[in-house]
Amino acid sequence: MDRNAIVLVQRSWACVQPNARTAAVVFYARLFKLDTALPALFRGDMLEQGEKLMRMIDAAVRLLEDPSRLVQALQGLGERHAAYGVETMHYPLVGTALLGTLHETLGEAFDPPTRAAWTTVYQFIADTMTSAAQALDAAGQAGGCDHPTAPAHDARAHPIDPHHAEPI
């Protein structure tokens, strides 16, 4: 990611934050409209889930300036999401819901350069998370396990919402 993309994402995210609760509701409404089977992956209060999502996105946006920590955090998040039942096919749906939410929340400020920056950032996030999930699955298959398990977790090692218990 180039510096300009990072700046566009960080500036636009700062405009979303005051309306984070509403953005989370919009995001999940869009996501569940795209795939009506997805709500089954979620347990617990969806308002709390939305808060977790917003904290995770906030942490990822802040870590764009520290790519090694971002990658480490995303790998752990990808492994955990695989254990929750998130599949590779879900990531494009999440990206579509996210971009739609940003467009709805930011309006005209979600211009083509900002959209392109978010698309690049989300693709990096999705690629990193799915690679980690696939590596976990491959390791599980190599060890004779039928199902991946959630890895041991050190909250200090994963700055993206370490208490996140449900898929985003």
C-alpha positions in Angstrom: 0.0 0.0 0.0 1.3 3.4 -0.8 1.3 6.3 1.6 -1.5 8.1 -0.2 -3.9 5.1 0.1 -3.1 4.9 3.8 -3.8 8.6 4.3 -7.1 8.4 2.4 -8.2 5.4 4.5 -7.2 7.0 7.8 -8.9 10.3 7.0 -12.1 8.7 5.8 -12.2 6.4 8.7 -12.0 9.4 11.1 -15.2 10.6 9.5 -16.9 7.3 10.0 -16.0 7.0 13.7 -18.5 9.5 15.1 -21.2 7.3 13.5 -19.6 4.0 14.2 -22.7 2.4 15.8 -24.9 3.3 12.8 -22.2 2.2 10.4 -22.0 -1.2 12.1 -25.8 -1.7 11.8 -25.7 -0.7 8.1 -22.7 -3.1 7.6 -24.5 -6.1 9.0 -27.8 -5.3 7.3 -25.9 -5.2 4.0 -23.9 -8.4 4.8 -27.0 -10.4 5.8 -28.8 -9.2 2.7 -25.9 -10.5 0.5 -26.1 -13.9 2.1 -29.0 -14.9 4.3 -27.2 -17.9 5.7 -24.5 -15.7 7.4 -26.5 -14.7 10.5 -26.1 -18.3 11.7 -22.4 -17.8 12.1 -23.0 -15.1 14.7 -23.8 -15.7 18.4 -24.6 -13.1 20.9 -25.7 -9.5 20.8 -25.3 -7.9 17.4 -24.9 -4.4 18.8 -21.9 -5.7 20.8 -20.7 -7.5 17.7 -20.9 -4.2 15.7 -18.8 -2.5 18.4 -16.2 -5.2 18.1 -16.2 -4.8 14.3 -15.7 -1.1 14.6 -12.8 -1.5 17.1 -11.2 -4.1 14.8 -11.4 -1.8 11.8 -10.1 1.1 13.8 -7.1 -1.0 15.0 -6.4 -2.2 11.4 -6.6 1.4 10.1 -4.1 2.6 12.8 -1.8 -0.4 12.1 -1.5 0.5 8.4 1.6 2.4 9.4 3.1 -0.6 11.0 2.7 -3.4 8.4 4.5 -6.1 10.4 2.2 -5.7 13.4 -0.8 -5.5 11.1 0.1 -8.7 9.3 0.6 -10.5 12.7 -2.7 -9.3 13.9 -4.5 -10.2 10.7 -3.0 -13.7 10.7 -4.4 -14.4 14.2 -7.7 -12.9 13.2 -7.9 -15.1 10.1 -7.1 -18.2 12.1 -9.8 -17.4 14.7 -12.3 -16.7 12.0 -11.6 -20.0 10.3 -12.4 -21.7 13.7 -15.7 -19.8 13.8 -16.7 -21.2 10.4 -15.8 -18.3 8.1 -14.9 -19.5 4.7 -12.9 -17.9 1.9 -16.1 -17.3 -0.1 -17.3 -15.0 2.7 -14.5 -12.4 2.3 -15.8 -10.9 -0.9 -19.2 -10.5 0.6 -17.7 -8.7 3.6 -15.7 -6.4 1.3 -18.9 -5.6 -0.7 -20.8 -4.8 2.5 -17.9 -2.7 3.9 -17.5 -0.6 0.7 -21.3 -0.1 0.5 -21.3 0.9 4.2 -18.5 3.4 3.6 -20.3 4.8 0.6 -23.6 5.2 2.5 -21.8 6.7 5.6 -19.4 9.0 3.8 -21.5 10.1 0.9 -19.6 12.2 -1.6 -16.5 12.0 0.5 -16.3 8.3 -0.6 -14.9 9.5 -4.0 -13.1 7.2 -6.5 -9.6 7.6 -5.0 -11.0 6.9 -1.5 -12.9 3.9 -2.7 -9.8 2.6 -4.5 -7.7 3.0 -1.3 -10.3 1.1 0.8 -10.5 -1.6 -1.9 -6.7 -2.0 -1.8 -6.7 -2.1 2.0 -9.6 -4.5 2.3 -8.0 -6.8 -0.3 -4.8 -6.9 1.7 -6.8 -7.7 4.9 -8.8 -10.4 3.2 -5.7 -12.0 1.5 -3.7 -12.0 4.8 -6.6 -13.5 6.8 -7.5 -16.2 4.2 -3.8 -17.2 3.8 -3.5 -17.6 7.6 -6.8 -19.7 7.6 -5.6 -21.8 4.8 -2.2 -22.4 6.4 -4.0 -23.4 9.6 -6.3 -25.8 7.6 -3.2 -27.3 5.8 -1.4 -27.8 9.1 -4.5 -29.4 10.6 -4.9 -31.7 7.6 -1.2 -32.6 7.7 -1.5 -33.5 11.4 -4.6 -35.7 10.7 -7.1 -33.2 12.2 -10.4 -32.9 10.5 -11.2 -29.5 11.9 -9.0 -26.5 12.6 -9.0 -25.3 16.2 -8.6 -21.8 17.5 -4.9 -21.1 18.3 -3.7 -20.1 21.8 -4.1 -16.4 22.1 -1.9 -13.7 23.7 -3.9 -10.5 23.7 -0.6 -8.4 23.6 0.4 -10.2 20.4 -2.8 -9.4 18.5 -3.7 -5.7 18.7 -6.8 -6.2 16.5 -9.6 -6.8 19.0 -8.1 -9.7 20.9 -11.4 -10.4 22.6 -13.3 -10.7 19.4 -15.3 -13.9 19.7 -17.5 -13.8 16.6 -16.8 -13.4 12.9 -16.8 -9.9 11.4 
